[in-house]
Structure formats: C-alpha cells, structure tokens
Amino acid sequence: MFQTLFRRGLCNSALLGALLLAPLVCSAQAAYPTRPIHLVVPFPPGGVADLIARPIAEKISKELGQPVIVDNRGGATGTIGAAFVANSQPDGYTLLFGTTNEIAMSPTLYKSLPYSPVKSFAPIMPVAEFPNVLVVGSATPVKSFAELTSLAQARKKSLSFASSGVGSTNHLTAEIFKSLAKINILHVPYKGGGPALIGLIGGQVDAMYATLPSAINLIRGGKLQALAVTGERRSPALPDVPTAKEAGMPGMVVTTWNGVLAPAGTPAAVVDRLHRALVQAVADPDIKKRLAAVGAETMSMTPQAFAALIRSDFDRWSGVIKGAGIEAE
C-alpha cells in the first residue's frame, strides 16, 4: 500500500513539475531573439545587396528588439558568405542575405560547392526584386533596344558586353539576349559591377545588362543611356524606358531577388518569427521609399513560396548556364 501511494506521489509530483515547467519552456522559446543576430551579406560593402540589406536590417532590429548586424563576407560571386551561413548553427542568429547569384546560379557554375541551394537553407522571405537594364555609354549613337539588336545582327565584329564576372546575372542575361537575338557577343568580365560600369562609361565595352540599382544614378546623371529594362513591366524608377518585351523580345524577362535565408534545420518557430518581422519591414513606407530610390521594389511571400521560387530559378539558370557551356573560373 505504502509503495503504491509513494509511486502515485512521485507521478503526481512529476506531473506537477512538468506543468510548472511547461510555461517556462514555452516562454524561453518565445523569447527569441535574446542576443544580436548576424545578417551575412555575401558581397563587399557598397554593392547592391549591401545597399538593400542595411535598411532591412535596421527595420527588423526594431521589430525583433535585438541588433541585426550586417556582416559582409564577399568573394567567389557570393559563395563564400553563403557557405559560411550554410555551415552555421541553425539557431536563428546567423542568417544569409541571399541573392539569385549564389543561390540559383552558382550551384551550376561551380563543380563543387559546400552547400546546396535547396537542402542547405531554410528560406524565410525575399524582400526586394529588381530588373536588369540594358545600358550603353552616353556618347553611343544607338538610342533604342531595336537599334542595338539590329547593329549586333549586322556587325561582323561582335558587340562587347561587360559583366561583374563569369556567371553573374549581367553575364547570363547577355547570354539570353545572344540566344534570342541570334547574335555573337564578346563577353568582357570585370572584377565587380563598379569596374564594369566604369569600363562602359569609358568606352572600353559597348553595352551591359547592369542590375538596375547599380546603374540608376549613372543613368539619372546622364553618364549612361538606358535602352530597356528586363522586367515584366516598366520600372517605376525609369518609367520612360520600355521593357525588352515591349521592344520586341518577349522572352527577355530577367529579374533578380534579394532575400533572407537561415541554415537548414532552423526551428520553425524561429523562421516564423523572422518571417513576421520581414513582412512588417517591407510593408513600411520608409523601406519602400528607400528601395525605390535605388530602383528596387519590395517583395513578400511565404517561406514555402520562396522555396518554390528558388527551385524554379535554379532550374532556369541551370539551363542557361549548361546551354551556353559556361564554367566558373
């Protein structure tokens, strides 16, 4: 009898302890984050991703109640920073400010990468999207997308197209143009978008499919001419510049996204908390205004939809890369 009562007492005590402990456990989980978060931008300071990441980090810091520190880890077209995050603890304190480049393009370009675009990350949300813009030097006599296309088709010597590097969005967009227009081009890779644009302004190359945020101020300042944007519709930042679709090339639709990803295995509750903070951030009028100033538009979707977008973009760019026979240097 005594043993039975003793066992019942132990069970009741254990049950009571579990009930008392449960709110503490839930409270601990709900407390995320309790310390600063590192947002890894896999490109150097001052680039497009960096310009977009900083106002987003500032906004979600306020939403989360903890500092969000932008950590620039550039190199190898974004793959060094991406690999660092992929191999970090999946606790929500190390995140990737990812781009189409290292998530959807590089895994096909490089024969061996220490991460998978699908298996290594927990997508949270894309926050910005922008097209590329076909630009030429201000002194170039060509004044339209159709004129440049006709010139490229008529010239025996290939037109030269600058890019920020082999396999970059600038390079691959030019490859799509080459395929659709049935022309030859001379690809001239530079070590970054800035040097490529300087080469274009200086007349060292004929044209470039620049990311809109990187070229917008040079266009507004009259140093470059914008012939077409590669979005589905005209950019609010350049309302007088037609899309390539409008200019007669409907297959010439290319946009680039920037978004936040966590290492695979990050708890769903943490992903949800970060997603809610990002939704609030991109809905903020000040964020919309700041991104619009550099030619970008805010994006918002579920983690599941973001994962589907990554898979779709990976398939598309894999086909372009393999079709053009491109390999990273």
Residue pairs with C-beta under 8 A, 6 or more apart in sequence:
29 267
29 269
30 269
32 92
32 269
32 270
32 273
33 64
33 65
33 66
33 92
33 93
33 273
34 66
35 66
35 93
36 66
36 67
36 68
36 69
36 93
37 64
37 66
37 67
37 68
37 69
37 92
37 93
37 94
37 95
38 68
38 69
38 71
38 93
38 94
38 95
39 53
39 57
39 68
39 69
39 70
39 71
39 95
39 96
39 97
39 260
40 71
40 72
40 73
40 81
40 84
40 85
40 94
40 95
40 96
40 97
41 47
41 49
41 50
41 53
41 70
41 71
41 72
41 73
41 74
41 81
41 97
42 49
42 73
42 74
42 75
42 78
42 79
42 80
42 81
42 82
42 96
42 97
42 98
42 99
42 102
43 49
43 50
43 72
43 74
43 78
43 81
43 99
44 50
44 72
44 74
44 192
45 72
46 194
47 74
47 192
47 193
47 214
48 130
48 193
48 211
48 213
48 214
48 258
48 294
49 78
49 97
49 99
49 258
50 70
50 72
51 213
51 294
52 97
52 127
52 128
52 213
52 258
52 291
52 294
52 296
53 70
53 97
53 258
54 70
55 286
55 287
55 290
55 291
56 97
56 127
56 128
56 260
56 278
56 281
56 282
56 287
57 68
57 69
57 70
58 68
59 280
59 281
59 284
59 286
59 287
60 68
60 274
60 277
60 278
60 280
60 281
61 67
61 68
63 276
63 277
63 280
63 281
64 273
64 274
64 277
70 97
72 81
73 80
73 81
73 84
74 80
74 81
75 81
76 106
76 110
77 101
77 102
77 105
77 106
77 109
77 165
77 167
77 168
77 328
78 98
78 99
78 101
78 102
78 106
79 102
79 106
79 110
79 113
79 115
81 96
81 102
82 96
82 98
82 102
82 103
82 106
82 115
83 113
83 114
83 115
84 94
85 94
85 95
85 96
85 121
85 261
85 262
85 263
86 96
86 114
86 115
86 120
86 121
86 263
86 264
87 114
87 115
87 263
88 94
88 263
89 263
90 122
90 262
90 263
90 264
90 265
90 266
90 267
91 266
91 267
91 270
92 262
92 266
92 267
92 270
92 271
92 273
92 274
94 262
94 263
95 124
95 260
95 261
95 262
95 274
96 121
96 260
96 261
96 262
97 258
97 259
97 260
98 121
98 258
98 259
98 260
98 261
99 256
99 257
99 258
99 259
100 169
100 256
100 257
100 313
100 317
101 167
101 168
101 169
101 256
103 117
103 121
103 261
103 310
103 313
103 314
104 117
104 310
104 313
104 314
104 316
104 317
105 167
105 168
105 169
105 172
105 317
105 321
106 113
106 167
106 328
107 113
107 115
107 116
107 117
107 314
107 318
108 314
108 317
108 318
108 321
108 322
109 166
109 167
109 321
109 326
109 327
109 328
110 328
111 327
115 121
117 310
117 314
118 307
118 310
118 311
118 314
119 264
120 263
120 264
121 261
121 262
121 263
121 264
122 261
122 262
122 263
122 264
122 265
122 266
122 271
122 303
123 259
123 261
123 303
123 306
123 307
123 310
124 259
124 260
124 261
124 262
124 271
124 274
124 275
124 278
124 303
124 306
125 259
125 260
125 274
125 275
125 278
125 279
125 299
125 300
125 301
125 302
125 303
125 306
126 257
126 258
126 259
126 299
126 300
126 301
126 306
126 309
127 258
127 259
127 260
127 278
127 281
127 282
127 298
127 299
127 300
128 257
128 258
128 259
128 282
128 291
128 296
128 297
128 298
128 299
129 255
129 256
129 257
129 258
129 296
129 297
129 298
129 299
130 211
130 212
130 213
130 231
130 235
130 255
130 256
130 295
130 296
130 297
131 212
131 229
131 230
131 231
131 235
131 254
131 255
131 256
132 169
132 170
132 173
132 209
132 210
132 211
132 212
132 229
132 230
132 254
132 255
132 256
133 209
133 210
133 211
133 212
133 215
133 219
133 226
133 228
133 229
133 230
133 235
133 238
133 241
133 295
134 145
134 148
134 177
134 207
134 208
134 209
134 226
134 227
134 228
134 229
134 230
134 244
135 200
135 207
135 208
135 209
135 210
135 215
135 218
135 219
135 224
135 225
135 226
135 227
136 142
136 148
136 200
136 206
136 207
136 224
136 225
136 227
137 200
137 201
137 203
137 224
137 225
138 201
138 222
138 223
138 224
138 225
139 203
140 206
140 225
142 148
142 151
142 225
142 227
143 225
143 227
144 227
144 247
145 227
145 228
145 242
145 244
145 247
145 248
145 249
146 247
146 248
148 159
148 207
148 227
149 181
149 183
149 248
149 249
151 159
152 158
152 159
152 181
152 183
152 185
153 181
153 182
153 183
158 183
158 184
158 185
158 186
159 183
159 185
159 186
159 206
159 207
160 185
160 186
160 187
160 188
160 205
160 206
160 207
161 170
161 171
161 174
161 185
161 186
161 187
161 188
161 205
161 206
161 207
161 208
161 209
162 170
162 188
162 189
162 190
162 196
162 197
162 199
162 200
162 204
162 205
162 207
162 208
163 170
163 171
163 174
163 187
163 188
163 189
163 190
163 196
163 208
163 209
164 170
164 171
164 189
164 190
164 191
164 192
164 193
164 196
165 171
165 189
165 190
165 191
165 192
166 187
166 189
166 326
166 327
166 328
166 329
167 321
167 326
167 328
168 189
168 193
169 209
169 211
169 254
169 256
170 193
170 196
170 208
170 209
170 210
170 211
171 187
171 189
171 326
172 254
172 317
172 320
172 321
172 324
172 326
173 209
173 230
173 254
174 185
174 187
174 208
174 209
175 320
175 324
175 326
176 251
176 252
176 254
176 320
177 183
177 185
177 209
177 249
177 252
178 184
178 185
178 324
179 323
179 324
180 249
180 251
180 252
181 249
188 196
188 199
188 204
188 205
189 196
190 196
190 199
193 210
193 211
193 214
194 214
196 205
196 208
196 210
197 208
197 210
197 214
197 215
197 218
197 224
199 205
200 207
200 208
200 224
201 218
201 223
201 224
208 215
209 230
209 254
211 256
212 229
212 235
212 237
212 238
212 294
212 295
212 296
213 294
213 295
213 296
215 224
215 226
215 295
216 237
216 238
216 294
216 295
218 224
219 225
219 226
219 238
226 238
226 241
227 241
227 247
228 241
228 242
228 243
228 244
228 246
228 247
228 252
229 235
229 238
229 241
229 242
229 243
229 244
230 243
230 244
230 252
230 253
230 254
230 255
231 243
231 253
231 255
232 243
232 245
232 253
232 255
233 243
234 241
234 242
234 243
234 246
235 241
235 295
236 292
236 297
237 292
237 294
237 295
238 295
243 253
244 252
244 253
245 252
245 253
257 299
257 309
257 313
258 296
259 299
259 306
260 274
260 278
262 270
262 271
262 274
271 303
275 302
275 303
278 300
279 300
281 287
282 288
282 298
282 299
282 300
283 298
283 300
287 298
288 297
288 298
291 297
291 298
301 309
